[in-house]
């Protein structure tokens, strides 16, 4: 059982997301710690990227704000190092293939392992193109977390059979962003995944209310929230850490009580 899989053992997990460098590197450290203080079981760290094809306007805007401040991948690793001086909260990266390729698979994974970053999610890396990176992630005991989308259909079996850490089920067609309704039959998707693997399943894209989180937790092993957290950070300014902690506590109660 990998480090990420252990997070899901015996309870429903709440997974939060922040864009590193938005609104600043210092604030990112504070916001990650605030999510941890609220009870986030796992935090995805988004590395700012100029072409975040899986992300909607809220996260794409956060990426742009960070890039406008010249935030680099090296800066993001420096943020993680500062977090690690204060917290052992489980972390994974959500990034894009070109950023990992530019650093070099070996070096990127080595730096993840050094800072106890447990894995990575790469939305634009197709299953068929993963082999070279997968070998390196396995060498460093990292999870290359797989995504299942509403369009995966016949590919679900082979994606599930490769999965470690958790499987990220995309709730809806389109990019990230809060939603009020979910058209995908998520129970059917998770039931199909569980025919092929015991790897935990978490649902993301669109979830932002406690009621939605509760409903998703009845289907999956975890709930992922990104855009709502990024928007809260953008609007709350210096009050963001306190609001993040309160928000995560509310969402945790919804999925665990």
Backbone as CSV, one residue per row, in Angstrom:
resi,resn,N_x,N_y,N_z,CA_x,CA_y,CA_z,C_x,C_y,C_z
1,UNK,0.851,-1.192,0.000,0.000,0.000,0.000,0.890,1.245,0.000
2,UNK,0.646,2.143,-0.944,1.474,3.340,-1.040,1.091,4.354,0.030
3,UNK,1.914,5.419,0.155,1.629,6.458,1.146,0.268,7.094,0.877
4,UNK,-0.050,7.312,-0.387,-1.333,7.951,-0.711,-2.495,7.008,-0.410
5,UNK,-2.344,5.744,-0.729,-3.420,4.794,-0.453,-3.710,4.712,1.032
6,UNK,-2.691,4.834,1.863,-2.893,4.770,3.313,-3.800,5.887,3.808
7,UNK,-3.803,7.016,3.098,-4.637,8.151,3.509,-6.114,7.774,3.496
8,UNK,-6.480,6.917,2.577,-7.894,6.569,2.400,-8.331,5.387,3.273
9,UNK,-7.380,4.814,4.023,-7.718,3.638,4.817,-8.668,4.018,5.952
10,UNK,-9.812,3.403,5.975,-10.766,3.485,7.095,-11.500,4.811,7.241
11,UNK,-11.351,5.730,6.303,-12.165,6.939,6.389,-12.221,7.623,5.027
12,UNK,-13.231,8.473,4.885,-13.354,9.256,3.660,-12.346,10.406,3.705
13,UNK,-11.724,10.670,2.584,-10.654,11.668,2.550,-11.123,12.954,1.873
14,UNK,-10.650,14.066,2.430,-10.860,15.357,1.784,-9.547,15.801,1.151
15,UNK,-9.596,16.112,-0.131,-8.407,16.516,-0.886,-8.609,17.960,-1.338
16,UNK,-7.689,18.842,-0.927,-7.751,20.244,-1.340,-6.691,20.555,-2.385
17,UNK,-6.835,21.714,-2.984,-5.930,22.107,-4.079,-5.605,23.584,-3.958
18,UNK,-4.351,23.937,-4.157,-3.954,25.340,-4.270,-3.025,25.484,-5.468
19,UNK,-2.990,26.683,-6.018,-2.011,27.024,-7.043,-0.819,27.666,-6.347
20,UNK,0.335,27.076,-6.474,1.532,27.613,-5.825,1.879,28.981,-6.406
21,UNK,2.147,29.935,-5.506,2.517,31.272,-5.954,1.372,32.235,-6.086
22,UNK,0.164,31.794,-5.830,-1.008,32.671,-5.892,-1.618,32.799,-4.502
23,UNK,-1.645,33.960,-3.884,-1.219,35.253,-4.437,0.273,35.521,-4.285
24,UNK,0.990,34.720,-3.506,2.424,34.890,-3.337,2.993,33.571,-2.816
25,UNK,4.297,33.448,-2.835,4.910,32.223,-2.307,4.701,32.132,-0.798
26,UNK,4.858,33.256,-0.092,4.638,33.246,1.360,3.201,32.833,1.688
27,UNK,2.251,33.398,0.968,0.849,33.079,1.228,0.554,31.615,0.919
28,UNK,1.213,31.065,-0.080,0.984,29.655,-0.407,1.382,28.764,0.758
29,UNK,2.502,29.055,1.382,2.905,28.283,2.566,1.811,28.372,3.629
30,UNK,1.362,29.595,3.910,0.330,29.785,4.939,-0.967,29.064,4.566
31,UNK,-1.329,29.106,3.305,-2.591,28.497,2.888,-2.525,26.973,2.937
32,UNK,-1.401,26.406,2.579,-1.253,24.947,2.695,-1.366,24.529,4.158
33,UNK,-0.703,25.256,5.029,-0.769,24.931,6.455,-2.185,25.114,6.992
34,UNK,-2.899,26.108,6.463,-4.286,26.327,6.897,-5.188,25.178,6.461
35,UNK,-4.985,24.679,5.264,-5.768,23.521,4.812,-5.474,22.311,5.697
36,UNK,-4.209,22.136,6.021,-3.840,21.025,6.902,-4.476,21.187,8.275
37,UNK,-4.480,22.415,8.793,-5.074,22.665,10.112,-6.571,22.361,10.119
38,UNK,-7.222,22.560,8.985,-8.643,22.256,8.889,-8.943,20.781,8.770
39,UNK,-7.921,19.988,8.491,-8.115,18.542,8.411,-8.006,17.955,7.023
40,UNK,-7.485,18.708,6.077,-7.294,18.141,4.735,-6.392,16.920,4.826
41,UNK,-6.841,15.843,4.203,-6.076,14.598,4.267,-4.945,14.575,3.251
42,UNK,-5.127,15.291,2.166,-4.145,15.335,1.084,-4.320,16.679,0.380
43,UNK,-3.206,17.294,0.012,-3.289,18.580,-0.679,-2.555,18.485,-2.009
44,UNK,-3.269,18.858,-3.057,-2.669,18.942,-4.389,-2.051,20.331,-4.543
45,UNK,-0.804,20.348,-4.980,-0.119,21.608,-5.232,-0.037,21.806,-6.746
46,UNK,-0.735,22.809,-7.230,-0.696,23.107,-8.659,0.531,23.933,-9.004
47,UNK,1.318,23.447,-9.939,2.463,24.216,-10.423,1.961,25.111,-11.552
48,UNK,2.135,26.433,-11.447,1.581,27.330,-12.478,2.068,26.958,-13.873
49,UNK,1.111,26.963,-14.817,1.413,26.568,-16.189,0.619,27.454,-17.137
50,UNK,1.221,27.779,-18.263,0.604,28.733,-19.192,-0.525,28.128,-20.025
51,UNK,-0.612,26.806,-20.089,-1.649,26.167,-20.894,-2.313,25.049,-20.095
52,UNK,-3.011,25.413,-19.007,-3.612,24.398,-18.129,-4.920,23.868,-18.708
53,UNK,-4.815,22.937,-19.642,-5.967,22.538,-20.454,-7.103,21.913,-19.658
54,UNK,-6.806,21.376,-18.475,-7.868,20.750,-17.684,-8.578,21.738,-16.778
55,UNK,-8.042,22.954,-16.707,-8.546,23.898,-15.717,-9.418,24.974,-16.320
56,UNK,-10.447,25.323,-15.555,-11.366,26.365,-15.961,-10.848,27.740,-15.598
57,UNK,-11.702,28.766,-15.725,-11.256,30.150,-15.582,-10.690,30.500,-14.218
58,UNK,-11.208,29.921,-13.147,-10.725,30.290,-11.803,-9.277,29.853,-11.608
59,UNK,-8.996,28.603,-11.909,-7.634,28.101,-11.701,-6.693,28.640,-12.777
60,UNK,-7.184,28.766,-13.989,-6.336,29.337,-15.049,-5.918,30.771,-14.695
61,UNK,-6.829,31.532,-14.105,-6.493,32.899,-13.699,-5.455,32.897,-12.578
62,UNK,-5.577,31.946,-11.663,-4.587,31.843,-10.582,-3.216,31.482,-11.158
63,UNK,-3.207,30.574,-12.120,-1.947,30.241,-12.807,-1.328,31.497,-13.413
64,UNK,-2.156,32.277,-14.097,-1.625,33.482,-14.754,-1.086,34.483,-13.727
65,UNK,-1.802,34.649,-12.622,-1.315,35.585,-11.602,0.053,35.144,-11.080
66,UNK,0.195,33.828,-10.870,1.486,33.324,-10.382,2.578,33.493,-11.438
67,UNK,2.243,33.192,-12.672,3.239,33.333,-13.743,3.621,34.798,-13.948
68,UNK,2.653,35.695,-13.796,2.963,37.125,-13.912,3.952,37.571,-12.843
69,UNK,3.978,36.824,-11.737,4.946,37.124,-10.672,6.233,36.312,-10.854
70,UNK,6.369,35.685,-12.000,7.603,34.959,-12.349,7.823,33.727,-11.477
71,UNK,6.746,33.104,-11.001,6.893,31.895,-10.188,7.358,30.743,-11.074
72,UNK,8.396,30.060,-10.641,8.974,28.954,-11.400,8.772,27.630,-10.668
73,UNK,9.089,26.550,-11.360,9.002,25.236,-10.715,9.975,25.157,-9.542
74,UNK,11.144,25.758,-9.674,12.083,25.790,-8.544,11.471,26.502,-7.341
75,UNK,10.745,27.599,-7.597,10.077,28.311,-6.506,9.065,27.403,-5.798
76,UNK,8.374,26.595,-6.593,7.360,25.722,-6.003,8.027,24.679,-5.090
77,UNK,9.127,24.119,-5.553,9.839,23.180,-4.670,10.311,23.892,-3.391
78,UNK,10.696,25.152,-3.516,11.115,25.903,-2.325,9.952,26.094,-1.355
79,UNK,8.755,26.313,-1.897,7.563,26.405,-1.051,7.355,25.102,-0.284
80,UNK,7.478,23.996,-0.999,7.278,22.696,-0.339,8.308,22.501,0.773
81,UNK,9.533,22.916,0.513,10.563,22.784,1.541,10.162,23.573,2.808
82,UNK,9.610,24.766,2.626,9.183,25.573,3.783,8.000,24.916,4.498
83,UNK,7.080,24.347,3.737,5.965,23.636,4.372,6.491,22.475,5.201
84,UNK,7.471,21.774,4.661,7.986,20.591,5.355,8.703,20.942,6.658
85,UNK,9.100,22.190,6.809,9.699,22.602,8.085,8.653,22.678,9.190
86,UNK,7.358,22.686,8.774,6.284,22.866,9.755,5.221,21.780,9.735
87,UNK,5.174,20.982,8.679,4.058,20.041,8.554,4.466,18.830,7.723
88,UNK,3.908,17.682,8.096,4.093,16.480,7.282,2.808,16.119,6.538
89,UNK,1.922,17.099,6.344,0.677,16.842,5.622,0.992,16.217,4.254
90,UNK,0.269,15.170,3.880,0.525,14.543,2.578,0.285,15.525,1.416
91,UNK,1.199,15.499,0.471,1.153,16.390,-0.690,1.364,15.602,-1.967
92,UNK,0.693,16.030,-3.022,1.010,15.575,-4.378,1.013,16.808,-5.274
93,UNK,1.672,16.703,-6.397,1.629,17.776,-7.378,0.508,17.515,-8.375
94,UNK,-0.188,18.590,-8.774,-0.999,18.542,-9.985,-0.275,19.436,-10.986
95,UNK,0.207,18.835,-12.044,1.042,19.582,-12.967,0.781,19.106,-14.397
96,UNK,1.538,19.637,-15.304,1.376,19.272,-16.715,2.688,18.682,-17.230
97,UNK,2.559,17.852,-18.255,3.671,16.993,-18.671,4.917,17.789,-19.041
98,UNK,4.733,18.924,-19.694,5.901,19.671,-20.155,6.760,20.163,-19.000
99,UNK,6.122,20.540,-17.889,6.886,21.029,-16.743,7.769,19.933,-16.158
100,UNK,7.229,18.742,-16.067,8.008,17.615,-15.535,9.124,17.258,-16.521
101,UNK,8.793,17.264,-17.804,9.785,16.944,-18.842,10.931,17.954,-18.829
102,UNK,10.600,19.238,-18.646,11.635,20.273,-18.660,12.620,20.112,-17.507
103,UNK,12.124,19.736,-16.356,13.021,19.496,-15.214,13.808,18.213,-15.438
104,UNK,13.172,17.251,-16.099,13.747,15.915,-16.279,13.046,14.950,-15.342
105,UNK,12.605,13.825,-15.883,11.818,12.897,-15.063,12.596,12.469,-13.815
106,UNK,13.841,12.121,-14.003,14.645,11.640,-12.881,14.799,12.720,-11.805
107,UNK,15.131,13.924,-12.230,15.362,15.001,-11.279,14.055,15.434,-10.601
108,UNK,12.984,15.514,-11.368,11.699,15.916,-10.782,11.280,14.918,-9.704
109,UNK,11.379,13.639,-10.021,10.961,12.616,-9.060,11.906,12.578,-7.860
110,UNK,13.187,12.775,-8.094,14.140,12.795,-6.981,13.786,13.916,-6.003
111,UNK,13.440,15.087,-6.535,13.114,16.221,-5.677,11.784,15.989,-4.947
112,UNK,10.840,15.346,-5.609,9.586,14.986,-4.931,9.869,14.066,-3.741
113,UNK,10.650,13.037,-3.986,10.945,12.073,-2.920,11.683,12.744,-1.768
114,UNK,12.607,13.637,-2.115,13.393,14.326,-1.077,12.483,15.122,-0.142
115,UNK,11.404,15.695,-0.680,10.502,16.540,0.103,9.231,15.811,0.518
116,UNK,9.230,14.501,0.346,8.081,13.693,0.730,6.800,14.134,0.026
117,UNK,6.924,14.500,-1.233,5.750,14.689,-2.092,5.429,13.314,-2.661
118,UNK,4.212,12.840,-2.386,3.931,11.417,-2.569,3.604,10.999,-3.992
119,UNK,3.369,11.958,-4.869,3.019,11.565,-6.226,2.655,12.758,-7.068
120,UNK,2.079,12.459,-8.229,1.713,13.543,-9.146,0.508,13.153,-9.985
121,UNK,-0.239,14.180,-10.342,-1.386,14.059,-11.244,-1.050,14.899,-12.464
122,UNK,-1.135,14.295,-13.661,-0.739,15.007,-14.881,-1.872,14.869,-15.897
123,UNK,-2.811,15.817,-15.907,-4.006,15.644,-16.728,-3.742,15.520,-18.225
124,UNK,-2.653,16.101,-18.725,-2.421,16.034,-20.180,-1.441,14.930,-20.569
125,UNK,-1.211,13.985,-19.673,-0.348,12.846,-20.001,-1.231,11.628,-20.231
126,UNK,-1.465,11.247,-21.488,-2.364,10.121,-21.768,-1.801,8.804,-21.227
127,UNK,-2.691,7.894,-20.954,-2.293,6.562,-20.480,-1.232,5.963,-21.393
128,UNK,-1.402,6.108,-22.685,-0.513,5.461,-23.652,0.885,6.083,-23.682
129,UNK,1.065,7.250,-23.073,2.359,7.946,-23.095,3.043,7.950,-21.732
130,UNK,2.572,7.132,-20.811,3.058,7.212,-19.435,4.268,6.341,-19.127
131,UNK,4.579,5.382,-19.975,5.516,4.325,-19.587,6.865,4.867,-19.121
132,UNK,7.424,5.825,-19.848,8.760,6.319,-19.510,8.767,6.973,-18.125
133,UNK,7.777,7.801,-17.847,7.712,8.449,-16.536,7.343,7.449,-15.450
134,UNK,6.471,6.508,-15.778,6.015,5.547,-14.774,7.189,4.769,-14.181
135,UNK,8.138,4.396,-15.013,9.318,3.665,-14.529,10.059,4.487,-13.480
136,UNK,10.168,5.775,-13.717,10.917,6.638,-12.800,10.123,6.867,-11.507
137,UNK,8.827,7.074,-11.620,8.024,7.260,-10.396,8.099,6.011,-9.522
138,UNK,8.084,4.857,-10.142,8.184,3.616,-9.357,9.548,3.514,-8.676
139,UNK,10.585,3.961,-9.361,11.929,3.931,-8.779,11.984,4.744,-7.486
140,UNK,11.215,5.852,-7.450,11.243,6.727,-6.273,10.038,6.516,-5.349
141,UNK,9.297,5.450,-5.573,8.143,5.113,-4.733,7.107,6.235,-4.726
142,UNK,6.833,6.789,-5.892,5.821,7.828,-6.057,4.623,7.253,-6.804
143,UNK,3.469,7.836,-6.561,2.270,7.429,-7.298,2.059,8.345,-8.495
144,UNK,1.894,7.756,-9.657,1.453,8.490,-10.839,-0.058,8.274,-10.910
145,UNK,-0.782,9.252,-10.391,-2.217,9.078,-10.155,-2.986,9.161,-11.471
146,UNK,-3.859,8.171,-11.664,-4.598,8.050,-12.914,-5.924,8.801,-12.860
147,UNK,-6.342,9.315,-14.009,-7.634,9.989,-14.117,-8.590,9.162,-14.964
148,UNK,-9.838,9.112,-14.519,-10.921,8.518,-15.307,-11.947,9.611,-15.564
149,UNK,-12.215,9.859,-16.828,-13.157,10.912,-17.232,-14.453,10.279,-17.733
150,UNK,-15.518,11.087,-17.890,-16.759,10.534,-18.440,-16.573,9.898,-19.808
151,UNK,-15.519,10.282,-20.519,-15.262,9.720,-21.844,-14.331,8.512,-21.824
152,UNK,-13.880,8.070,-20.669,-12.875,6.987,-20.618,-13.460,5.656,-21.093
153,UNK,-14.657,5.323,-20.672,-15.426,4.165,-21.127,-14.562,2.903,-21.249
154,UNK,-14.221,2.469,-22.471,-13.525,1.200,-22.666,-12.120,1.205,-22.090
155,UNK,-11.590,2.390,-21.814,-10.233,2.469,-21.277,-10.207,2.364,-19.745
156,UNK,-11.377,2.319,-19.110,-11.422,2.306,-17.647,-10.679,1.096,-17.090
157,UNK,-10.849,-0.066,-17.703,-10.232,-1.284,-17.184,-8.714,-1.155,-17.120
158,UNK,-8.083,-0.745,-18.211,-6.624,-0.706,-18.204,-6.113,0.449,-17.342
159,UNK,-6.848,1.559,-17.282,-6.452,2.652,-16.395,-6.505,2.173,-14.941
160,UNK,-7.590,1.507,-14.577,-7.759,1.037,-13.196,-6.693,0.025,-12.825
161,UNK,-6.358,-0.849,-13.752,-5.388,-1.899,-13.444,-3.981,-1.338,-13.257
162,UNK,-3.706,-0.170,-13.777,-2.397,0.458,-13.586,-2.377,1.341,-12.336
163,UNK,-3.513,1.691,-11.795,-3.606,2.758,-10.799,-2.921,2.407,-9.482
164,UNK,-2.298,3.427,-8.903,-1.824,3.379,-7.521,-2.192,4.711,-6.868
165,UNK,-2.140,4.759,-5.550,-2.469,6.004,-4.834,-3.973,6.162,-4.710
166,UNK,-4.568,6.812,-5.672,-6.016,6.837,-5.824,-6.340,7.096,-7.286
167,UNK,-7.561,6.827,-7.653,-8.031,7.140,-9.005,-8.855,8.418,-8.934
168,UNK,-8.491,9.379,-9.753,-9.160,10.685,-9.801,-10.286,10.583,-10.833
169,UNK,-11.518,10.509,-10.331,-12.675,10.447,-11.230,-13.146,11.866,-11.513
170,UNK,-13.126,12.233,-12.768,-13.578,13.558,-13.206,-15.096,13.524,-13.297
171,UNK,-15.745,14.392,-12.530,-17.201,14.296,-12.375,-17.984,14.633,-13.628
172,UNK,-17.397,15.484,-14.475,-18.190,16.074,-15.554,-17.309,16.351,-16.762
173,UNK,-17.939,16.472,-17.887,-17.227,16.933,-19.077,-16.797,18.386,-18.887
174,UNK,-15.690,18.749,-19.511,-15.249,20.131,-19.448,-14.099,20.302,-18.472
175,UNK,-13.849,21.554,-18.126,-12.723,21.895,-17.279,-13.160,22.057,-15.825
176,UNK,-12.185,22.319,-14.946,-12.504,22.533,-13.539,-13.360,23.781,-13.358
177,UNK,-14.049,23.800,-12.201,-14.911,24.947,-11.903,-16.134,24.462,-11.156
178,UNK,-16.665,25.318,-10.293,-17.797,24.891,-9.483,-19.021,24.616,-10.352
179,UNK,-19.804,23.606,-9.929,-21.016,23.217,-10.651,-22.152,23.005,-9.647
180,UNK,-23.379,23.186,-10.139,-24.535,22.923,-9.286,-25.148,21.563,-9.579
181,UNK,-24.880,21.012,-10.762,-25.457,19.724,-11.133,-24.385,18.846,-11.782
182,UNK,-24.537,17.550,-11.582,-23.599,16.578,-12.155,-24.399,15.578,-12.999
183,UNK,-24.106,15.532,-14.279,-24.871,14.701,-15.194,-24.337,13.273,-15.308
184,UNK,-23.071,13.073,-14.944,-22.468,11.749,-15.076,-23.013,10.801,-14.009
185,UNK,-23.242,9.540,-14.378,-23.642,8.517,-13.412,-22.384,8.057,-12.684
186,UNK,-22.029,8.783,-11.621,-20.757,8.547,-10.947,-20.748,7.233,-10.183
187,UNK,-21.891,6.795,-9.712,-21.927,5.486,-9.052,-21.596,4.377,-10.042
188,UNK,-22.109,4.474,-11.242,-21.808,3.459,-12.254,-20.320,3.463,-12.603
189,UNK,-19.738,4.658,-12.690,-18.302,4.755,-13.013,-17.468,4.135,-11.895
190,UNK,-17.764,4.491,-10.659,-16.966,3.950,-9.550,-17.188,2.454,-9.387
191,UNK,-18.408,2.001,-9.605,-18.665,0.550,-9.533,-17.842,-0.189,-10.581
192,UNK,-17.758,0.378,-11.773,-16.973,-0.282,-12.820,-15.489,-0.303,-12.459
193,UNK,-14.985,0.813,-11.945,-13.572,0.861,-11.536,-13.284,-0.222,-10.509
194,UNK,-14.189,-0.399,-9.571,-13.951,-1.344,-8.470,-14.026,-2.799,-8.919
195,UNK,-14.475,-3.036,-10.139,-14.397,-4.392,-10.686,-12.942,-4.785,-10.948
196,UNK,-12.072,-3.776,-11.129,-10.720,-4.060,-11.598,-9.629,-3.729,-10.592
197,UNK,-9.950,-2.993,-9.529,-8.900,-2.561,-8.609,-9.476,-2.245,-7.235
198,UNK,-8.619,-2.369,-6.217,-8.984,-1.921,-4.873,-8.436,-0.521,-4.581
199,UNK,-7.780,0.075,-5.538,-7.233,1.422,-5.352,-8.376,2.396,-5.040
200,UNK,-8.221,3.240,-4.015,-9.302,4.177,-3.667,-9.689,5.092,-4.838
201,UNK,-10.916,5.568,-4.761,-11.473,6.450,-5.790,-11.871,7.768,-5.146
202,UNK,-11.451,8.876,-5.738,-11.875,10.200,-5.280,-12.459,10.956,-6.465
203,UNK,-13.496,11.747,-6.187,-14.189,12.488,-7.248,-13.864,13.970,-7.130
204,UNK,-13.539,14.568,-8.254,-13.264,15.990,-8.306,-13.916,16.636,-9.510
205,UNK,-13.718,17.936,-9.668,-14.302,18.806,-10.689,-15.720,19.213,-10.274
206,UNK,-15.860,20.433,-9.828,-17.178,21.002,-9.623,-17.674,21.009,-8.200
207,UNK,-17.101,20.198,-7.324,-17.632,20.071,-5.967,-17.243,21.310,-5.157
208,UNK,-18.217,21.887,-4.445,-17.880,23.064,-3.652,-18.733,23.236,-2.418
209,UNK,-19.828,22.499,-2.265,-20.674,22.653,-1.091,-20.605,21.404,-0.207
210,UNK,-20.914,21.560,1.079,-20.957,20.377,1.948,-21.964,19.336,1.463
211,UNK,-23.077,19.785,0.934,-24.093,18.842,0.457,-23.557,18.016,-0.707
212,UNK,-22.853,18.669,-1.630,-22.250,17.937,-2.746,-21.181,16.978,-2.239
213,UNK,-20.369,17.448,-1.295,-19.305,16.598,-0.762,-19.891,15.347,-0.109
214,UNK,-20.974,15.533,0.654,-21.610,14.374,1.283,-22.099,13.394,0.222
215,UNK,-22.764,13.907,-0.801,-23.299,13.027,-1.848,-22.167,12.261,-2.539
216,UNK,-21.075,12.928,-2.839,-19.952,12.251,-3.509,-19.300,11.226,-2.587
217,UNK,-19.272,11.528,-1.293,-18.644,10.594,-0.360,-19.440,9.303,-0.214
218,UNK,-20.702,9.330,-0.596,-21.497,8.112,-0.563,-21.183,7.197,-1.733
219,UNK,-20.488,7.739,-2.718,-20.139,6.992,-3.918,-18.658,6.635,-3.936
220,UNK,-17.823,7.539,-3.417,-16.376,7.409,-3.563,-15.692,7.393,-2.200
221,UNK,-14.370,7.201,-2.247,-13.567,7.163,-1.017,-13.055,8.544,-0.629
222,UNK,-13.188,9.497,-1.508,-12.699,10.833,-1.210,-13.308,11.865,-2.126
223,UNK,-13.171,13.113,-1.702,-13.734,14.256,-2.425,-12.623,15.276,-2.647
224,UNK,-12.550,15.808,-3.865,-11.501,16.769,-4.227,-12.145,18.121,-4.508
225,UNK,-11.595,19.167,-3.892,-12.095,20.530,-4.133,-10.932,21.417,-4.548
226,UNK,-11.078,22.053,-5.715,-10.027,22.925,-6.206,-10.477,24.353,-6.418
227,UNK,-11.366,24.564,-7.366,-11.731,25.928,-7.761,-12.294,26.746,-6.600
228,UNK,-13.121,26.116,-5.755,-13.702,26.864,-4.639,-12.617,27.371,-3.702
229,UNK,-11.601,26.553,-3.462,-10.500,26.966,-2.584,-9.693,28.078,-3.234
230,UNK,-9.418,27.933,-4.519,-8.635,28.958,-5.226,-9.393,30.280,-5.256
231,UNK,-10.700,30.226,-5.448,-11.505,31.445,-5.454,-11.548,32.080,-4.071
232,UNK,-11.659,31.246,-3.050,-11.672,31.773,-1.672,-10.357,32.506,-1.391
233,UNK,-9.247,31.907,-1.805,-7.942,32.543,-1.597,-7.881,33.888,-2.315
234,UNK,-8.424,33.932,-3.521,-8.378,35.164,-4.307,-9.195,36.271,-3.653
235,UNK,-10.339,35.908,-3.103,-11.252,36.919,-2.561,-10.937,37.301,-1.120
236,UNK,-10.368,36.380,-0.351,-10.239,36.612,1.091,-8.997,37.397,1.465
237,UNK,-8.020,37.460,0.607,-6.807,38.198,0.932,-6.131,37.668,2.176
238,UNK,-5.804,38.555,3.093,-5.084,38.144,4.295,-5.932,37.258,5.204
239,UNK,-7.236,37.264,4.997,-8.117,36.426,5.811,-8.219,34.997,5.282
240,UNK,-7.528,34.712,4.195,-7.680,33.404,3.545,-7.344,32.234,4.468
241,UNK,-6.236,32.253,5.197,-5.929,31.066,6.013,-7.056,30.701,6.984
242,UNK,-7.580,31.687,7.691,-8.655,31.390,8.651,-9.889,30.843,7.940
243,UNK,-10.205,31.430,6.787,-11.385,30.959,6.055,-11.158,29.560,5.467
244,UNK,-9.938,29.274,5.036,-9.641,27.946,4.503,-9.800,26.878,5.573
245,UNK,-9.269,27.165,6.750,-9.377,26.188,7.838,-10.845,25.915,8.176
246,UNK,-11.638,26.967,8.261,-13.061,26.804,8.574,-13.782,26.046,7.468
247,UNK,-13.439,26.352,6.227,-14.101,25.691,5.090,-13.794,24.188,5.077
248,UNK,-12.536,23.852,5.273,-12.168,22.433,5.244,-12.844,21.684,6.389
249,UNK,-12.904,22.289,7.551,-13.588,21.631,8.678,-15.049,21.338,8.337
250,UNK,-15.699,22.315,7.701,-17.101,22.121,7.320,-17.241,20.986,6.305
251,UNK,-16.352,20.954,5.331,-16.419,19.902,4.306,-16.075,18.535,4.906
252,UNK,-15.123,18.511,5.826,-14.781,17.234,6.467,-15.960,16.683,7.262
253,UNK,-16.631,17.573,7.975,-17.799,17.120,8.739,-18.834,16.512,7.805
254,UNK,-18.992,17.110,6.649,-20.009,16.643,5.706,-19.722,15.229,5.212
255,UNK,-18.451,14.872,5.111,-18.140,13.549,4.526,-17.834,12.491,5.579
256,UNK,-17.701,12.907,6.825,-17.320,11.933,7.850,-18.383,11.713,8.917
257,UNK,-19.355,12.623,9.034,-20.350,12.446,10.106,-21.610,11.784,9.580
